[in-house]
Amino acid sequence: MAASQKVIITCAVTGSVHTPTMSPYLPLTPDEIATQAVDAAEAGASILHLHARNPEDGSPTPDPDVYMQFLPRIKQQTDAIVNITTGGGHGMSLEERLAGPLVASPEMCSLNMGSMNFGLFPILDKMKEFKYEWERNHLEMTRDFIFRNTFKDIEGILEILGEGHGTRFEFECYDVGHLYNLAHFVDRGLVKPPFLVQTIFGILGGIGADHKNLMHMRDIANQLFGDDYQWSILAAGRHQLPFVTMGAIMGGNVRVGLEDSLYAGKGKLAKSNAEQVTIIRSIMENLSLEIATPTEAREMLALKGGDMVKF
C-alpha cells in the first residue's frame, strides 16, 4: 500500500440501506443531505459519499434532478470531494444507477467490484412497524436479490465515467474475490494508480466483520497492488468504529457515516454524520494520526479537481 502520511476520512451521508423508521436523524431530503454533508466536511471529512432519496418518503432514487438539488449547495459551501454512488439502490438498472453521475461528472464515484448477495432481510426480525410501506418491501426483497455488477458492467463504467469524464473511483471490495476482480482491470490497464480500495466488512453476502479478515484483505491487497493504492476500511453497524480504528492503526484510511452505521456508541443513535466524523477524527488524533484535507486527499488520489465537475 502506498505510504500515507495522513488519513483520509470519507463520510457516507445517507446511502440506500437504512430506512426512515430506523433513525429520525437519517438525512432524507435534499436540504437535509446538503446540511449534513457540509457539517461532516467541517468536522473533518475530505470525501463525501452521496446517494439521493425521494424527498416525499425517503426511498432511494436515481433521479439526477434530485441530486442537483443538493450537489451545488455542497460545492458552494465546502471544498470536500464529492463521491457519487454507482450502486444506487436495490433493484435499479445500471442505466438508472449511472444517471446521476453522468449528469454531475464528479471527481469520484463508488464502484462495487462484483455481483453479490446483499441481504438486509434479517432486520425484519427486529422491526415490525414502519413509517412507509416501501421500507418493509425494501428489506424483504433482498432475500431473493443479487446486486449486479458483471465484468461487462464494470468495464463500461470505467470507460464511460473514467475515460469519458475523468472520474476516479472508490473501488468497493466486499470480499477477497473483489480484490482479484480489481487486479484484473489493473492488469489490463483500465485502472491506473493511485486508486482507492475500500474494503467492506459485515454485509450479509460479503466478508464477515472478523479482525482476521481485515488483516487478510490487507495482505492480499498489498500482494496484488503494492504501492499503487490507498487502502480504506468501512464496517457495517456496530463494527464500524472498532474496525476502522484497527484499520487506521494498520495504515489505512477510514469511512464512517449514517449509510454504514446509525450509531455513535453502544445503543446510542448518532444525531448526525458530523457526530460520527468527530468521533473518528478524535480517535485518529489521539493515535497521533493526522487528518488529510480535501486538497491533500486530491493529491493522494490524483483527482481532476472540483473545478472540473458539472454542478
C-alpha positions, 0 to 999 in steps of 0.5 A: 500500500502506498505510504500515507502520511495522513488519513483520509476520512470519507463520510457516507451521508445517507446511502440506500440501506437504512430506512426512515423508521430506523433513525429520525436523524437519517438525512432524507431530503435534499436540504437535509443531505446538503446540511449534513454533508457540509457539517461532516466536511467541517468536522473533518471529512475530505470525501463525501459519499452521496446517494439521493432519496425521494424527498416525499418518503425517503426511498432511494432514487436515481433521479439526477434532478434530485441530486442537483438539488443538493450537489451545488449547495455542497460545492458552494459551501465546502471544498470536500470531494464529492463521491457519487454512488454507482450502486444506487439502490436495490433493484435499479438498472445500471442505466438508472444507477449511472444517471446521476453521475453522468449528469454531475461528472464528479471527481469520484464515484463508488464502484462495487467490484462484483455481483453479490448477495446483499441481504438486509432481510434479517432486520425484519426480525427486529422491526415490525412497524414502519413509517412507509410501506416501501421500507418493509418491501425494501428489506424483504426483497433482498432475500431473493436479490443479487446486486449486479455488477458483471465484468461487462458492467464494470468495464463500461463504467470505467470507460464511460465515467473514467475515460469519458469524464475523468472520474476516479473511483472508490473501488468497493471490495466486499470480499477477497474475490473483489480484490482479484476482480480489481487486479484484473482491470489493473492488469489490463490497464483500465485502472491506473494508480493511485486508486482507492480500495475500500474494503467492506466488512459485515454485509450479509453476502460479503466478508464477515466483520472478523479482525482476521479478515481485515488483516487478510484483505490487507495482505492480499491487497498489498500482494496484488497492488503494492504501492499503487493504492490507498487502502480504506476500511468501512464496517457495517453497524456496530463494527464500524468504529472498532474496525476502522480504528484497527484499520487506521492503526494498520495504515489505512484510511477510514469511512464512517457515516449514517449509510454504514452505521446509525450509531455513535456508541453502544445503543446510542443513535448518532444525531448526525454524520458530523457526530460520527466524523468527530468521533473518528477524527478524535480517535485518529488524533489521539493515535497521533494520526493526522487528518488529510484535507480535501486538497491533500486527499486530491493529491493522494488520489490524483483527482481532476479537481472540483473545478472540473465537475458539472454542478 
